[in-house]
Amino acid sequence: MSSNAVEIESLSKMFPAPGGLSRFTVLESLSLRIERGTFASIVGPSGCGKSTLLNIIAGIEAHDSGHVRIMAQNGTNSAARIGYVFQSPRLLNWLTVEDNIRFALEAHNIGKTRWDERVKNYLAMVGLTGQERNYPLKLSGGMQQRVAIARALAIEPDILLMDEPFSHLDEITARKMRMDLMRILEHARPTILFVTHSLREAVFLSEEVYMMSVKPARIFKHLRVDIPRPREPEDPRLFDLEKDLVREFFSVVEQDQR
């Protein structure tokens, strides 16, 4: 039985260049392994291919070469349930909060007898009890994103993909959401693959950090964050770790440009 939730070997992905006469490489011979139950972040500059990698893992996009294996919580290749939290909440504005969650439960073939309990439990987990019959457009941006997180968790995924979920929020709201996410994950422990361009966010949230270079993207650094939880954003150990990673990232960028 494998201890990994995600295994990627020599993954490559190309897209058509403008005009369609040639192709350019976004991901090149990229490999990584994520253990089950781990919170892992992939960090890299905007446009380097982080979202493309998540979409390939989710099965939304195809890859050109390499292998992607997604394992369920029991360590087998049986169909793993994948939750996805996007940069924007992507809620259905004509449905209530509870019906947005029910829509996801139905899409994943979860029995109706469990819907009410899951809606109640996961809205409570993200601090939105009492908002069940509200509509998304009446909620703040932070509350909408909490609904999106509740929707993703309600399917009780083996793997939770999060694509810069706090990047559209102001820093005060984003900071609160990071703290809320840590609290939420005390109760729900899927494997998490979190994409961000913020090293500060990555070292605060994660147990494992993978650093991605500019296109064609590759993983050039894997780091374990051995700072125990709960963490505080002002912890000087986090600041020192972020500073070292920033220095290393710019060193790699300069080498690639040469």
PyMOL commands that set and color helices and strands:
alter all, ss='L'
color gray80, all
select helices_A, chain A and resi 50-58+97-107+112-125+136-138+141-154+171-184+199-205+236-257
alter helices_A, ss='H'
color red, helices_A
select strands_A, chain A and resi 4-16+23-35+39-43+65-70+82-85+159-163+191-196+208-212+219-224
alter strands_A, ss='S'
color yellow, strands_A
deselect
rebuild
show_as cartoon
